Amino acid sequence: MKAVFRIFGVSLLLLTVFCSGAMAVEHLKLSTTTSTDNSGLLKAILPAFEQKYDCKVDVIAVGTGKALKIAENGDVDVTLVHARSKEDAFVDAGFGVNRRDVMYNDFVIIGPAKDPAGVKKAKSVAEAMKKIADAKAFFVSRGDDSGTHTMEKSLWKTAGVVPKGAWYMEAGQGMGEVITMANERQGYTLTDRATYIAYQSKVDLPIVYQGEKTLFNPYGVIAVNPKLHPHVKYNLAMAFISYLTSNQGQQAITDFKVNGQQLFFIYK
């Protein structure tokens, strides 16, 4: 009987040590845009950070507007998004501190190979958007206050178009879902290049317009202000920012490719 109690005691001790070790792992809460998640980037670059700092990154992937709102409420420690005007407003309002540039790519318009709206003939992205509206060609919008949606609204405004009607659909979904929906209806949509490359083999929608400077898509990382939300893990958030902008983090971003194509680019 004593032997049984000794075995039980040792087992209980080991269980206690194991549980204490598991509880010791810090969790960093990150809100981010769907493109960093849908593209597979986070799965590629987070493990090295987690190992280095003995932590786990809990990712909330939503549109940029929602990601910033979550950060504003203090429900995460750090945010990684792509809508510079919204990021600047977030920092100016005192919700975030120490914003840093991380990487960039660009937006592209994808659509049916037959291109019924004639977008491929457009000489500017504003003309491309107007051609879609004039043809009443089916267009799927993120409709979710994301960075992509913010860019899209800016493009419609530049084109002098107020999109509405049966041809225009606001999905309220992430980029991957929107690309899939556009493919199912053989319509057009605006997407960041990274998510498009990640989904390219799953859909039959080629790029019909690209390359204009207006379509530049920068990403920034921001720590939640600890003065406003004292409970946030500011030091770990700053370690994450330092990692993303370090030689190690920047190289990991550069090395991340899908089907041989680089998805995100670093500043030089």
C-alpha positions as semicolon CSV with decimal commas, in nm:
position;residue;x (nm);y (nm);z (nm)
1;M;0,000;0,000;0,000
2;K;0,288;0,236;0,086
3;A;0,437;0,168;-0,258
4;V;0,107;0,265;-0,419
5;F;0,100;0,593;-0,225
6;R;0,461;0,665;-0,322
7;I;0,382;0,609;-0,690
8;F;0,073;0,828;-0,657
9;G;0,276;1,097;-0,481
10;V;0,546;1,097;-0,749
11;S;0,283;1,108;-1,024
12;L;0,109;1,400;-0,857
13;L;0,441;1,584;-0,822
14;L;0,525;1,531;-1,188
15;L;0,178;1,648;-1,289
16;T;0,217;1,959;-1,075
17;V;0,556;2,037;-1,229
18;F;0,420;1,981;-1,581
19;C;0,118;2,202;-1,523
20;S;0,331;2,474;-1,364
21;G;0,562;2,468;-1,666
22;A;0,270;2,488;-1,908
23;M;0,122;2,780;-1,716
24;A;0,458;2,958;-1,723
25;V;0,439;3,007;-2,101
26;E;0,342;3,366;-2,174
27;H;0,073;3,442;-2,430
28;L;0,100;3,742;-2,661
29;K;-0,233;3,849;-2,809
30;L;-0,206;3,974;-3,167
31;S;-0,483;4,125;-3,378
32;T;-0,402;4,130;-3,745
33;T;-0,545;4,147;-4,094
34;T;-0,665;3,834;-4,269
35;S;-0,396;3,860;-4,537
36;T;-0,113;3,779;-4,295
37;D;-0,308;3,472;-4,182
38;N;-0,468;3,356;-4,511
39;S;-0,136;3,381;-4,692
40;G;0,037;3,151;-4,444
41;L;0,291;3,415;-4,340
42;L;0,221;3,394;-3,968
43;K;0,265;3,018;-3,959
44;A;0,602;3,067;-4,124
45;I;0,744;3,345;-3,907
46;L;0,586;3,309;-3,560
47;P;0,752;2,982;-3,443
48;A;1,099;3,141;-3,430
49;F;0,968;3,426;-3,214
50;E;0,774;3,190;-2,987
51;Q;1,079;2,973;-2,936
52;K;1,310;3,268;-2,870
53;Y;1,082;3,423;-2,606
54;D;0,925;3,101;-2,473
55;C;0,577;3,226;-2,551
56;K;0,270;3,155;-2,758
57;V;0,117;3,409;-2,998
58;D;-0,263;3,402;-2,997
59;V;-0,376;3,536;-3,334
60;I;-0,705;3,713;-3,405
61;A;-0,726;3,757;-3,783
62;V;-0,993;4,003;-3,897
63;G;-1,013;4,311;-4,116
64;T;-0,783;4,601;-4,026
65;G;-1,070;4,813;-3,890
66;K;-1,178;4,537;-3,651
67;A;-0,816;4,454;-3,563
68;L;-0,758;4,815;-3,457
69;K;-1,088;4,826;-3,265
70;I;-0,989;4,514;-3,071
71;A;-0,655;4,679;-2,992
72;E;-0,831;5,004;-2,898
73;N;-1,034;4,811;-2,640
74;G;-0,716;4,663;-2,492
75;D;-0,816;4,307;-2,584
76;V;-0,478;4,241;-2,748
77;D;-0,120;4,346;-2,679
78;V;-0,009;4,433;-3,031
79;T;-0,160;4,475;-3,377
80;L;-0,024;4,415;-3,730
81;V;-0,236;4,582;-3,998
82;H;-0,237;4,758;-4,337
83;A;-0,424;5,087;-4,360
84;R;-0,184;5,372;-4,288
85;S;-0,450;5,641;-4,240
86;K;-0,630;5,425;-3,982
87;E;-0,300;5,334;-3,815
88;D;-0,201;5,699;-3,781
89;A;-0,543;5,787;-3,637
90;F;-0,510;5,497;-3,391
91;V;-0,172;5,625;-3,268
92;D;-0,276;5,993;-3,268
93;A;-0,575;5,905;-3,048
94;G;-0,337;5,751;-2,795
95;F;-0,448;5,390;-2,839
96;G;-0,115;5,267;-2,975
97;V;0,254;5,347;-2,948
98;N;0,578;5,275;-3,132
99;R;0,437;5,205;-3,477
100;R;0,695;5,054;-3,710
101;D;0,696;4,976;-4,083
102;V;0,726;4,600;-4,136
103;M;0,674;4,510;-4,502
104;Y;0,471;4,584;-4,811
105;N;0,320;4,440;-5,128
106;D;0,041;4,572;-5,348
107;F;-0,325;4,540;-5,438
108;V;-0,446;4,392;-5,767
109;I;-0,781;4,359;-5,941
110;I;-0,872;4,004;-6,038
111;G;-1,157;3,898;-6,260
112;P;-1,283;3,655;-6,528
113;A;-1,037;3,554;-6,797
114;K;-1,279;3,684;-7,062
115;D;-1,279;4,023;-6,884
116;P;-1,634;4,131;-6,981
117;A;-1,578;4,482;-6,840
118;G;-1,262;4,536;-7,043
119;V;-1,053;4,613;-6,735
120;K;-0,732;4,499;-6,905
121;K;-0,763;4,791;-7,146
122;A;-0,778;5,049;-6,866
123;K;-0,494;5,300;-6,850
124;S;-0,543;5,373;-6,479
125;V;-0,693;5,195;-6,181
126;A;-0,965;5,464;-6,164
127;E;-1,059;5,383;-6,523
128;A;-1,055;5,012;-6,439
129;M;-1,303;5,062;-6,156
130;K;-1,526;5,281;-6,373
131;K;-1,529;5,016;-6,646
132;I;-1,653;4,760;-6,394
133;A;-1,928;4,995;-6,276
134;D;-2,032;5,100;-6,628
135;A;-2,057;4,736;-6,738
136;K;-2,238;4,648;-6,414
137;A;-2,000;4,353;-6,395
138;F;-2,037;4,156;-6,074
139;F;-1,800;4,284;-5,806
140;V;-1,744;4,138;-5,459
141;S;-1,638;4,389;-5,194
142;R;-1,486;4,298;-4,859
143;G;-1,739;4,535;-4,702
144;D;-1,573;4,492;-4,363
145;D;-1,374;4,810;-4,295
146;S;-1,053;4,619;-4,369
147;G;-0,743;4,770;-4,524
148;T;-0,849;4,628;-4,859
149;H;-1,200;4,769;-4,820
150;T;-1,051;5,108;-4,729
151;M;-0,843;5,103;-5,047
152;E;-1,142;4,993;-5,255
153;K;-1,358;5,281;-5,130
154;S;-1,078;5,522;-5,212
155;L;-1,058;5,385;-5,566
156;W;-1,434;5,416;-5,624
157;K;-1,418;5,776;-5,502
158;T;-1,130;5,856;-5,738
159;A;-1,328;5,697;-6,021
160;G;-1,632;5,913;-5,938
161;V;-1,846;5,605;-5,873
162;V;-2,086;5,527;-5,591
163;P;-2,112;5,147;-5,619
164;K;-2,461;5,012;-5,567
165;G;-2,707;4,778;-5,731
166;A;-2,737;4,406;-5,797
167;W;-2,390;4,394;-5,952
168;Y;-2,219;4,510;-5,630
169;M;-2,200;4,275;-5,332
170;E;-2,063;4,362;-4,988
171;A;-1,958;4,030;-4,841
172;G;-1,844;4,129;-4,493
173;Q;-1,590;3,848;-4,515
174;G;-1,213;3,795;-4,512
175;M;-1,002;3,813;-4,827
176;G;-0,985;3,439;-4,885
177;E;-1,362;3,402;-4,864
178;V;-1,413;3,701;-5,096
179;I;-1,179;3,560;-5,360
180;T;-1,369;3,231;-5,342
181;M;-1,704;3,409;-5,378
182;A;-1,583;3,614;-5,673
183;N;-1,459;3,297;-5,838
184;E;-1,792;3,121;-5,788
185;R;-1,976;3,409;-5,956
186;Q;-1,696;3,478;-6,206
187;G;-1,685;3,837;-6,094
188;Y;-1,422;4,096;-6,006
189;T;-1,266;4,192;-5,675
190;L;-0,978;4,388;-5,529
191;T;-0,729;4,178;-5,333
192;D;-0,390;4,207;-5,176
193;R;-0,138;4,018;-5,387
194;A;-0,026;3,787;-5,104
195;T;-0,369;3,634;-5,045
196;Y;-0,427;3,607;-5,418
197;I;-0,104;3,411;-5,467
198;A;-0,200;3,183;-5,178
199;Y;-0,540;3,115;-5,342
200;Q;-0,431;3,130;-5,706
201;S;-0,426;2,754;-5,758
202;K;-0,780;2,724;-5,618
203;V;-0,952;2,978;-5,842
204;D;-0,992;3,067;-6,208
205;L;-0,952;3,444;-6,183
206;P;-0,640;3,601;-6,333
207;I;-0,505;3,946;-6,248
208;V;-0,667;4,196;-6,484
209;Y;-0,511;4,515;-6,346
210;Q;-0,193;4,579;-6,148
211;G;0,117;4,790;-6,116
212;E;-0,004;5,140;-6,035
213;K;0,168;5,322;-5,747
214;T;-0,174;5,396;-5,600
215;L;-0,206;5,025;-5,521
216;F;0,091;5,024;-5,281
217;N;0,004;4,822;-4,969
218;P;0,223;4,887;-4,659
219;Y;0,196;4,694;-4,331
220;G;0,268;4,837;-3,986
221;V;0,295;4,691;-3,635
222;I;0,181;4,887;-3,328
223;A;0,198;4,814;-2,955
224;V;-0,114;4,885;-2,751
225;N;-0,056;5,182;-2,521
226;P;0,018;5,049;-2,168
227;K;-0,074;5,386;-2,015
228;L;-0,427;5,339;-2,143
229;H;-0,440;4,963;-2,076
230;P;-0,196;4,876;-1,796
231;H;-0,275;4,503;-1,821
232;V;-0,126;4,459;-2,169
233;K;0,206;4,279;-2,208
234;Y;0,393;4,579;-2,337
235;N;0,744;4,437;-2,300
236;L;0,652;4,123;-2,493
237;A;0,473;4,336;-2,754
238;M;0,788;4,543;-2,799
239;A;0,993;4,223;-2,826
240;F;0,757;4,116;-3,106
241;I;0,798;4,450;-3,283
242;S;1,175;4,424;-3,247
243;Y;1,166;4,070;-3,390
244;L;0,957;4,167;-3,695
245;T;1,187;4,459;-3,775
246;S;1,513;4,277;-3,693
247;N;1,739;4,115;-3,951
248;Q;1,603;3,775;-3,845
249;G;1,240;3,874;-3,880
250;Q;1,291;4,065;-4,202
251;Q;1,477;3,771;-4,354
252;A;1,196;3,534;-4,251
253;I;0,945;3,760;-4,426
254;T;1,163;3,777;-4,737
255;D;1,212;3,400;-4,743
256;F;0,839;3,324;-4,721
257;K;0,716;3,215;-5,064
258;V;0,419;3,031;-5,210
259;N;0,467;2,842;-5,535
260;G;0,804;3,009;-5,572
261;Q;0,657;3,359;-5,547
262;Q;0,754;3,610;-5,279
263;L;0,444;3,752;-5,109
264;F;0,578;4,032;-4,891
265;F;0,873;4,267;-4,935
266;I;1,084;4,454;-4,680
267;Y;1,199;4,814;-4,687
268;K;1,564;4,868;-4,783
